Amino acid sequence: MPGGYAGNVLEVDLSTGKIAKKPLDMKEAQMFLGGRGLGAKWLWDRATPGGSPLAPDNPMFFMSGPLNGLPSPSTCRLNIVTKSGTTSPKSNPNAAGLLHTSCGGRFTPELKFAGYDAIAVTGAASSPVCLVIEDDKVEIQPADKYWGMGNYQLQMSLDEDFGRRWRSVYIGPAGENLVRYANVMTEIHRACGRGGGGAVMGSKKLKFIIVKGTKSLGIQNMAVWKKANIQTYKDMISSSGGMGFADWKRSGTATVLASSSDGGQTACYNFKEGTYDHIDETNAERALRDLWVGADGCFMCPIACMHRGVVRSGRFSGMTHDGPEYEGVMMGANCGISDMAEWQAAIAASDDYGLCFISMGNILGFLMECYQKGVITASDLDGIDLKWGDVDAMLAIQKKVAYQEGCGKLIGQNLRAMVEAWGKGCDDYAMECKGQGYAAWNIRVGDTHMSYATSSRGADHLESGNIPTQNLRVMNDALGVCLFPVISGIKPEDLCALLNAATGFKLTMEDYWKTAERVYALEKSFNLREGFTREDDYLPKRAWEPLTYGPKAGTKLTPEGFQKELDDYYKGRGWDPKTGVPTKARIKELGLAGIV
Amino acid sequence: MFDPKEKEKKEIQEEESDLIQRLKTPTRRDFLKGLAIGVGGLALAPLIPKGTTEAIDLDYFPMKQYSQGQKIEGGHIFHDYRACVGCQTCEMACAMANHKEVNPSKSRIKIYTYQPAVFIGIVCQQCGDRPCINACPVEPDAQGRRALYESKAKSLAVNVARCINCGNCVEACKSSRNGNIYLNAKGNPDGFCALCNGDPQCVKQCPQNALTHITSVTDGMYGSKPADVLAQWAIQTLYGGPKMIIDNWK
C-alpha cells in the first residue's frame, strides 16, 4: 500500500455491467498527483475527440487526491473530471470542453477508506442503476425506486435504506432529464457544480453512487507528517484580517457579500451593476441573526464554512436551506431579490432539483433582462411573468427546466442556445464564455475577468485571473484539499510537505508548481484538441459598459486592454501568444512530450 | 512507512516527548497560544481562532480540564449536537490514538447524520449503573471483576482472556442505552470508550468545542439515548421540529 493513496482504481462499465479493480499507476500518479490532474490525463487518454458529452463513450472519473481522507485540515474534496455538458467551441457546437468540478462533504474520504482512489465510469445503462460499494464488495444495482426523487427525498431514503454512515453522490431530476447545467450533488446542498456533470451522469442512467469503507490509509513517514501537520494547523489558525480563519469560521463565503458589493464586484441585475442596492437586507450579519442554526463541516474541516438554516417566519416558514453563501448572489442580487427568505427558497429549489444555482441564476438574470427589454414576452415563457425579483416566477421557471417541460427545454440548454433562438441583439446581455455562464463576481473591478476568459471549464470564478493563483488552485484540486483553508492561511509549502510525508515523494516546490503548469497545459491541450481557439477566450460585451452605481461607478474594461492582458497571460504560461497553443519547448519542459 | 498494523508506540512517544512534557506542566499562556498537543497518534493545535481564544476560554473552557493540566478520573464524554458540524475530526483523533490507524470506522465515538442536517455523536456514556457489566455472565474474580469491568481509571475495560464472546453486553447496551458496544472480528466487545487515561483525544481536538469531558456520570438513562432519539431532540431544538427543504414552495 503506497502511503497517501489507497492504490486501486475501480473501473465500472455500465453498458456491460463489468466491474474491475485495477492498481493505480504510481508513475502517472507522481506526475499528475490525483484529482483534477490525474483526471485530466485519463480524460485525454480515453475521451473520443469531438465526441458528445452525453454519449456513452464519454468517460466520467470520480477522483480523489493523495491527501483525501488523511488527518489534516479539509482533506475532503471530490473531483469529477469528464467532458463538459455546457462548454463548446464557437466553431463546433457539438464538441465539448474539459470539465473538472469539485465538491466537499464526506464521499471521497469514505471512497478511499473502501480502498479506491478513483472510480472510472464508462458506458451507459439501459435502465436506472446505482453503484453500491462496501469495501471489496461492489455491485451495480437497479435504482428504479429512486429515479425521479428530488435530492432531499433521495438523501432521506438512502439514510433509511443503507445507513447513516454511508456516503453518496447523486443526481436530482435535473440530471435525469439531462439539463445541461445539472449538478452531481452530495448531502443535498453540496454540489459538483458548473458544466453539467449531472447531465453526464444522467445520460449514463446512474442515479447515485453510495460507499462505505472500513480500511486504513497509510502515511509513509509519520514523524515528518506530524511536524508538517502542526505547521499546517498553525498557519491556518493564526491567519487574521479580512477572510482570516475567524471570518471563515463565522460566516463562510457569505462574509464577503458586503465587501464585494462595496468594491463593485457583485453580480447585480445580470451584471449590469457591481454594487447591490439591497445589500443591507441580504448579507452575512442578517443570516447570522435570522437564519442560521449551526454550521455544517466537511470531513476534517475546522472551518465548516457551510451553514444549516431554517426560515422561521413568512410564507416560506419552516423551509430548511444552507444559505446564503457568496455564490448565492446569482439567485439574489443578480435577479434583483431583496428578501432573505425568498432568496433562500430560490436556492433551495435548485438544490432539490439538482440544478447548478450559479448557472440557473445567471440564466434567470438574462431572461429577466430580455423580458424587461422586450426581447421575449410571457408567451416565450409559457405565460410566466418574469419580472426582476419575482420569486414565484423564478421557482416556476426552475421547475420547468428541471423537468424539461415547455420553455424549460430551451432554457435547460445554455445561454448560446437562447441567443440563437431569440436573436434581437440579446447576445448583449448574455454573460458567458465558451458557453458557460458567469458566476457571482462582476468583472469590471480586479482581475476576475481573466479568470472567466482563460479557465479551461468556461467562465469560472474559482480559477483566479493570475497565473500563480491559478496554479495554487490546480494543486488544491489535484491533492483533494479544499480551497478555502488555503485562502484562510495554509501555505502551498505546507501542502507540499504533507504530500511528501504521506506518499514518500520527494517533490521540491519547483516540482510542485511545475505539476500545476503541467496539468494546466494538458487541460488547455484537451480543449485545443476539441477545437477551441484564442477566439474562445473572450469577454462578453457587457465588460465594456461602465458601472453606473456605487463607489466604483464609471469603471469598465476596454477590448484593447483585454487583448493585451491575454497576450501577457499566454506568454506567462509559455504558450504562443497569437494562438494560445502551448509551445513545443514548453510541452517538453513540462514532461508532456509523447503525451500531448 | 506508517503501517497501521504495526502498533509500536515507542517512536511516536519519543518524537513527542517534549510536547508531552509541556502538556503535563502547561502554563496558561501555552494554552492561550494554542499549543495543546495530542498525545496519541497525532498532534493538532486546538482549533480556536486567535483573538477570540480568551473569551471562549473564560466561559466555556474550564470544563476542559486538560487546559489547566489536570486529568479527570472517570467521568464521561458529552456531545453537544448544537455545536457539532459533523467534521469527524473526533473520529480521526480516536482512531489514531487508540488504534494507531487512519481509519475513522474504528473510532469509538461515531457521528451519525440526520436530515434536516443534525449530527449526533454516539460514545460510551460510562453509565453509573453499568448495564453492560451487569449483563456479563462471567463469574467475578478476586477483585470482583467480570470479563467486562470498570478499570482503575473508572472507564470500561475488557479482559479478553476471560471473555466468552457471548455478546450479552452488546445486547444490554443496545436495548437500554445508546448501543455503542459491538463485537469485533475476534468476538470481543469493542467500540466502548476508555477515556484515553483521563485525557480524551476527541475532546481535545474538536475544532467546534462540541465535546466536553464531564467529571460526573449519570445512571445513563438521561445521556445515553440511541442516536435516533437524540436526533429527534436535536431536530426539535434546532429546527423546531422535522422540516423539509421543500416546505412551502412545492
Contacts between the chains, C-beta under 8 A, distances in Angstrom:
chain1	res1	chain2	res2	distance
A	3	B	1	6.4
A	3	B	2	6.8
A	69	B	102	7.0
A	70	B	102	6.1
A	71	B	42	5.5
A	71	B	44	8.0
A	71	B	89	8.0
A	71	B	92	4.7
A	71	B	93	7.8
A	71	B	96	6.3
A	71	B	102	6.2
A	106	B	86	7.9
A	106	B	88	7.1
A	109	B	104	7.8
A	113	B	103	6.4
A	113	B	104	7.1
A	113	B	105	6.4
A	150	B	246	6.9
A	151	B	245	7.9
A	152	B	115	7.1
A	152	B	244	6.1
A	152	B	245	4.4
A	152	B	246	6.1
A	155	B	115	5.8
A	156	B	115	5.4
A	159	B	113	7.4
A	159	B	114	7.2
A	159	B	115	6.7
A	164	B	112	4.2
A	164	B	113	5.6
A	164	B	114	6.8
A	164	B	227	7.3
A	165	B	105	7.8
A	165	B	110	7.1
A	165	B	112	6.6
A	187	B	113	7.6
A	187	B	117	7.6
A	188	B	115	7.1
A	188	B	117	7.8
A	188	B	245	6.6
A	213	B	105	6.9
A	214	B	103	7.2
A	214	B	105	4.2
A	214	B	106	7.8
A	215	B	103	6.7
A	216	B	4	4.1
A	216	B	101	4.3
A	216	B	102	5.6
A	216	B	103	4.1
A	216	B	106	7.9
A	217	B	102	4.3
A	217	B	103	7.2
A	218	B	1	6.6
A	218	B	2	5.7
A	218	B	3	6.8
A	218	B	4	6.8
A	218	B	102	7.3
A	219	B	2	4.1
A	219	B	102	6.5
A	220	B	1	5.4
A	220	B	2	6.6
A	221	B	1	7.6
A	221	B	2	7.2
A	222	B	2	4.2
A	222	B	11	7.7
A	222	B	12	6.8
A	222	B	41	7.7
A	223	B	11	7.0
A	223	B	12	7.8
A	223	B	15	5.1
A	225	B	2	7.5
A	226	B	15	6.9
A	226	B	16	7.7
A	226	B	42	6.4
A	226	B	43	5.5
A	229	B	42	7.0
A	229	B	43	7.2
A	229	B	44	7.1
A	230	B	43	5.6
A	230	B	44	7.3
A	230	B	45	6.4
A	233	B	44	5.7
A	233	B	45	4.6
A	233	B	47	7.1
A	234	B	34	7.6
A	234	B	45	5.8
A	237	B	34	6.1
A	237	B	45	6.2
A	237	B	47	6.2
A	237	B	48	7.3
A	237	B	49	6.2
A	237	B	50	6.7
A	238	B	34	7.8
A	238	B	50	5.8
A	240	B	50	6.4
A	240	B	51	7.0
A	244	B	49	7.5
A	245	B	49	5.0
A	245	B	50	7.9
A	246	B	49	3.8
A	246	B	50	7.6
A	246	B	51	6.6
A	246	B	52	6.2
A	249	B	49	6.3
A	293	B	238	4.4
A	293	B	239	6.5
A	294	B	82	6.4
A	294	B	83	7.3
A	294	B	84	8.0
A	294	B	85	6.9
A	294	B	238	6.3
A	295	B	85	4.5
A	295	B	208	7.4
A	296	B	85	5.7
A	296	B	86	6.7
A	296	B	117	5.6
A	297	B	85	3.5
A	297	B	86	5.9
A	297	B	87	3.7
A	297	B	208	7.6
A	298	B	87	6.7
A	299	B	87	6.5
A	299	B	88	5.6
A	300	B	87	5.9
A	300	B	88	6.5
A	300	B	89	5.7
A	300	B	92	6.4
A	301	B	85	7.8
A	301	B	87	5.1
A	302	B	47	4.3
A	302	B	87	7.1
A	302	B	89	7.1
A	302	B	207	3.6
A	302	B	208	8.0
A	304	B	85	4.0
A	304	B	87	6.3
A	304	B	207	7.8
A	304	B	208	7.0
A	308	B	116	7.1
A	308	B	117	4.7
A	308	B	238	7.3
A	310	B	116	7.2
A	310	B	238	7.6
A	310	B	239	4.8
A	310	B	240	7.2
A	310	B	243	5.7
A	312	B	240	7.6
A	315	B	248	6.3
A	316	B	247	7.4
A	316	B	248	5.0
A	316	B	249	6.4
A	317	B	247	7.7
A	317	B	248	6.5
A	318	B	240	7.9
A	318	B	243	4.8
A	318	B	244	7.7
A	318	B	247	4.1
A	318	B	248	6.1
A	319	B	243	6.9
A	319	B	244	7.4
A	319	B	245	6.6
A	319	B	246	7.5
A	319	B	247	4.5
A	319	B	248	5.5
A	319	B	249	6.7
A	320	B	116	4.3
A	320	B	117	7.6
A	320	B	239	6.5
A	320	B	243	5.0
A	320	B	244	6.5
A	320	B	245	5.2
A	320	B	247	7.3
A	321	B	245	6.6
A	345	B	248	7.8
A	345	B	249	5.1
A	348	B	245	5.0
A	348	B	246	7.6
A	348	B	249	7.3
A	349	B	249	6.3
A	351	B	245	6.7
A	352	B	245	5.4
A	352	B	246	5.9
A	395	B	249	5.9
A	504	B	1	7.5
